[in-house]
């Protein structure tokens, strides 16, 4: 992405000093976003800026000054199609990262730039740890706790628990606790490796997609970290300025942001979601590890 030279200069935005280095981190993320956008257009996949990126687009026409990441979201069906085409579309220096590419449990995906550094796991030298954007799938969630989707939600929770905490399921079965799935299936499921269990979980979510009026990033919903928002708020897309690009956002952005942040027009200055990550846009993560370990 061609950015004007002035973009890289240190400046003060909303009383916050945005350093030249932060600008270079932003530039790396914008380049990833541009490539992601090209792939989505090629395959007719819909996505939209989400979370802090949506807030930044609406309120700042770009990054929230004290933020350092890009988040996008997709409906589950488009997300699964993206996973299918990603291996042949994201070539060096870009890398599409998911639960199927690294020995990590990723309930979402990342696209990384291998020429850069974003160290989240300092003891893991094998996985790609370049600067990234996050891609979150949006799944069906219950319209209310008593609706017909309630049983599906319980199955989703059970499948997820058998990935993240299988010992609790085994302990419950040993104590005679009733499960909503047959014990034979549960034991066979838990014999599969983690990646295969996660694949079944995602396939189940795809099979159920499109049945409710509410959607959310499912893991947040299961954990109670956030509640769902209306599907219809996402069904039309608007394009708004974002650091010189045109970013797609949901037409119902006002309702979504109000749901997520309350009075989102009020500035709440703070750290980013990636505090503690070692960011360097000027060297690759491989070079970082070489220098650190001699």
N, C-alpha and C positions, 0 to 999 in steps of 0.2 A: 504494500500500500504506500503510495506516494504522499508523504506528509510534508507540509511546508516547514522550512527550517525554523521558523518561529515557534512551531509546536514544541520543540525540544528545549526551549529556554525555560529556566526556572521562573515561576510566577506565583503570585498570591491569588488564590481563588477562595472566596467566602472566608476571608481572614485566615486561610490555611496556606502555608508555604508548600507548594508543589515543586519538589526538587527536579533537577535535570535527570537524575537517575530514575526517579519515579516516572517521568515522561518516557524514558526509554523502555521501561517495563510496560507502560501503557501501549507504546508503539508495537512491541512484540505481540501483545494480546490482540491488538487491532489487526495485525497481519494474519494471525490465526483465525480471527473472526471473519476476515475477508475470504480466506480460503474455504472456511466452513460454509459461508453464504453461497459461494460458487457451487459447491457440491449440492447444497440443498436446492438451488435453482435448477441444476442439471437434472435432478431426480424428482422435481416437483414435491419437495418436502417442506412442510411449514414449521417455522420456529418463531420464537419471540424473545426479546429481552425480558429477563425476569429478576426478581429479588432486587438487589442493590443496583443492578444494571438498568432495570426498568425505572427505578426511582431516579437514577442519575439522568437517564434519557429525558424523562418528563420534567425534572426540576432543574437540571444543569445543562441539558443538551449534550451530555457527555458523562464522563466519570464523576461520581461523587468525589470531591477533591481528596478526601482522606481515605478513599478506597483504592484497592490495587488489583481488582479482579473483574472478570466478565462472566456473568451467568446467563445462560439461555435455557429455555424449556421447550419441550415438544410433547404433543400427545403420544401415548404409548405406541400407536400403530406406526407413526412416522419415525419414532425413535428406533423401533425394531428394523424398519427398512434401512435406516441410516447405518445400523450395525452391520447389515449385510453388505453394503457397498463400501463401507469405510476402509477395509483393508486394501482395496485396489485404488482408492482415491487419495488417501492421505499418505503420501510417500515422503521420504526425507526431503527437508528437515522435519516434516510434521509426523506426528505419531498419534494414532487413535488408541486410547487406553481405556480398558474396561476390565471387568472381573475375569475376562477370558484371555487377557494378555499378560497379566502379572499375578503373582501370588498374593493378591490383596482382594478383599471383598469390596467391590465398587458397586453400589446400588445406583450409580449414575456413570456417566462417561466423561472423559477429558480428551481434549486435543492438545498436544504439547509441541513445543518448538525445541528440537534437540540441540539447537545451537546456544541455548540459554540455560539458566539455572533457577530452579525453584525447589529447594531441598525441603521436603516434608518429612522424610524418613532418613536421617543421617547415617543409619547403620545398614541401609539397603542400597548397595552399589549396583545391583543388577537391574533394577527397574528404571525406566525413563523418568527423570526428574527435571525436565525442562519447564519453562514458563507455560502456563496452560489457560484454557477456558473450560468451564464446567458446563455439562449438558445434562439437564434433569428431565427424566420422563414423568409425565403427568398421567396418573391412572384414575380409574373410577374409585370414588369413596362413597360411603353411605350418605343418602340425603338426610336421614336422621337415624337414630339408633334402633328404631323399630321397623324400618322399611324392609322390603323383600331382599335387599342386598346384604342384610345383616349376616346371613350364613356365609356368603362369599367373603365378607370381611373376616369372619372367624377362621376361615380356611387360609386366607392370606396371612393372618397373624400366626397361625400354626406352622405354615410352610416356612415363614421367615424365622420363627423361633427354632425350627429344626436345622436352620442354617447357622444361626448365631449362638444358640444355647441348647444344643441337643440333649445335654445331660439333664436339664430340667424336665424334658419330655420323658426321657427314660425313667427318671425318678418318679414322676407322676404315674406312669404305667405300672411300675413296681408296687406302688401304693394303692393300685386299684382305681386310680382316677380315670373317669371316662373321657375319651377323646372323640372328636367328631369325625375322625378318620379311622378306618379299620386298623387294628394293631399290626396285622401282617403287612399292610401297606407302609405303615410308619417304620417298621423295622427294615423293610427293603429299601425305603427311601433313605434312611440314615446310613445304610451300607454304602451308598453312592458317595463319590468324592464331592468336595465342596462345590466345585465348578458345576458338576452335573445337577446337584440340588438347586443351585442358583438358577440354572437354565430352566428347570421345571417351574420354579417360582415365577420367572419372567414369562414363560409360555402360558401359564395359568392367568397371569394378569392381562396378557394380550387377548386371550380367549374371552375374558369377561369384559373387555373394554367396550364402552359405548352404551351401557345399560343404566347409568344414573345421570342425574342433573349436576352432580358435583364432581370435581377433580382435585387432585393434590399430588405432590410428591409423596408417594405412598409410605415411605419409611418415616417421614416426619409425621404423617397421619397416624401410623401404627404406634409410634412412640408418644403421641400426644403433643408433639412440639408445635404443631399448627393444625388448623382445621381446613376443610375443603372450601373451594370457591366455585362459583357457577361456571359450568362448561360454556354456556352461551356468551360469557364475557370474553371468551377467547376465539369465538368462531369467525369474527371479522378482524382483519389486520390493518393497522395504520402504519405508515412510515414516518419516522421523526428523525431529526438530526442527532447524530451521536459522534462527536469528534470528527466531523467532516464526512462521515458515512450516513447512509439512510438505514436506520435500524427498524426492523419490524417489531411492533408491540401490539398487545391485545387491545381491541377497541374499548373494552371495559376496564382500561387501566386504572381509572379513578376508583372504581369499586374494589379492584384487586389491591391497589396500594393502600386504600383506607383500611381494608381488612387486615393487611399485613403490618401496617405501621401506624394506624390511627391518623393523626394529623400529620400527614407526610410532607406538608409544606413547611413545617417547623424544622429547622436545622438541629440535628443532634450530632455534634462532632464527637468522633471517637475512632477507635482503631478499626482496621478491616477484619474480615473473617479469617484472614490468613496471617494474623500476627504470629510471629515466631518462625515463619518460613524464611529461609535464606534466599533472597532474590538477587539475581545478578543477570542483567540483560546482555552483558558484554562477553561472557565466557560460557562454554557448554558445561552441563552438569558433570560430564566425564572429566573435563579439565579441572573442575572444582575438586572432585575426589582425588585426582592425581596430585594436585597441589597440597591437599590436606594430608594425604597419606605418604607423600614423598614419592 
